[in-house]
């Protein structure tokens, strides 16, 4: 019985992970495209039009970002220094005969060890770690170790060729060493800790316990469950034609409903520990319906889904009903703290300019011009002392045009951006250059990677840019017949990584509504009792003086910098934390210097 018990114990250990779990890898070939048909005409740079399959981060590009793997940290304070990821591709034959670890040098294989770098010494639970082999200039991504829970950024990326971060080797027979080779021919990987013990057993298409579908060279492979420290060799990994590099995985359940992995359980408490400022105002919804289109598609009568000439559904907005353009350009926000004073605050929006996406000779998308602008709130008394739960909408179209004029009520405030009594002005730029003929009051919102950032009257960011254009956006693609809305109750912890999603119905001026899929149940957002966050209250008024003038002498200067230096490293509700990132440090000095005098 002892050998059997030993084997059962080993299986129980390998069924878990030691704090680092593989969640996704890219199997798309270098000359292929995500979700394309497997025909020659759909390969190479000319294959861009064969499908619209895309990755949440890389969008649509040949090679889908190159060879990359994605992990989630499932335990807190993990020290990865000396840990090793070993990989092999059992169905390939491009090895040079060297046996790196697998036991057979004819099998393509390799491994990389996390170097003795400070960044690996203390990874926090819920961190998404991606590792790429291509740099940004060749369609992948360079190393980016930024990490900021206060703005909803729980992701770091490291390039395998960064020798300060990895010691890597492989037996791939190419003219240039291929330190990370990820493919679709029974690829698999396991993780060893610094002592050489296996902490996470083999997973991936080539692993003994793989139960998913065959992975082809136009797909990725992903974990289809919310990652925990119990996930491992018995978890379901499956092929997918829509990848989600750097954000949570999603998949369809047995009812065809879209399911998203939950990392909030792992990340809970980090904002409090980092001393993050509470979110005072957050994006709640925006209209991406084209001015000559209908919400949900179709025509004025509704949508004929099956083409039989009978209207199957009539998508509408709770305020505008079913109208062409769905009310025009509008955004909705929710106040998350009592006493918010919006006078002098600004909304910084941006989106891609109209036009078709084009590709270069290497199958990489050519960056489109970027539209942007700023909407500045005026000094109206109605913008002072707003209560938590108040809905704030901004419209460009007037009531006569099919939108809404300025309307001030207790629980809902609408501001028309041409109303100079509440909006002091708007700007509009194209690639940073002012658009000729712009009229103050004009602005724009669309389905072209739109996002909006909120800054207070001191120009401090209080809500990092959210929307489909944010690199933390993880849910459905927003079409030109859709809106984008927050699909959860707002709280003082709402950030750009919260559950923003596309929808073909909208609720301008009211709480968001969504269905739970599969059971016909609709949920209504609760904005009446905003949940207190694990954060520090950040409500400030312009009337209270400039928070950058720390010593109160009426000017930002040398003495203010000295105060920051004297309280360097302070975490929590520190007056010297003028950028509200939770810690007094270098970025606070930079903000003071930018406002010098």
Secondary structure, DSSP 8 states (H G I E B T S, - for coil): -HHHHHHHHHHHHHTS-SSEEEEEEE---TT--TT--SSGGGSSGGGGGG----BTTTBS-GGGGSSEEEEEE-SSSB--TT-EEEEEETT---B-S--SSSS-TTSEEEEEEE-S-GGGS-B-TT-EEEEESS-GGGTS---B---BGGGTB-EEEEETT-TTTEEEEE-B-SSS--S----SSSEEEEEE-TTS-EEEEEESTTSTT--S----TT-EEEE-S---TT-STTS-EEEESS--TTS--EEE-TTS-EEE---HHHHTTHHHHTT-B--SEEEEEEE---TTS-TTSSBTTBB-SSSSSS--B---BTTTBS-TTTTSSEEEEEE-STTB--TT-EEEEEEE-SS---B-TTS-B----EEEEEEEE---GGGSSB-TT-EEEEESS-GGGTS---EE-SSEEEEETT-TTTEEEE--EETTEE-TT--TT-----SSS-EEEEE-TTS-EEEEEESTTSTT--S----TT-EEEE-S--BTT--TTS-EEEESSB-TTS--EEE-SSS--EEE---SS-B--SSB-----GGG--TT-TT-SSS-SHHHHHHHHHTTT-BSS-TT-TT-SSB-SHHHHHHHHHT--
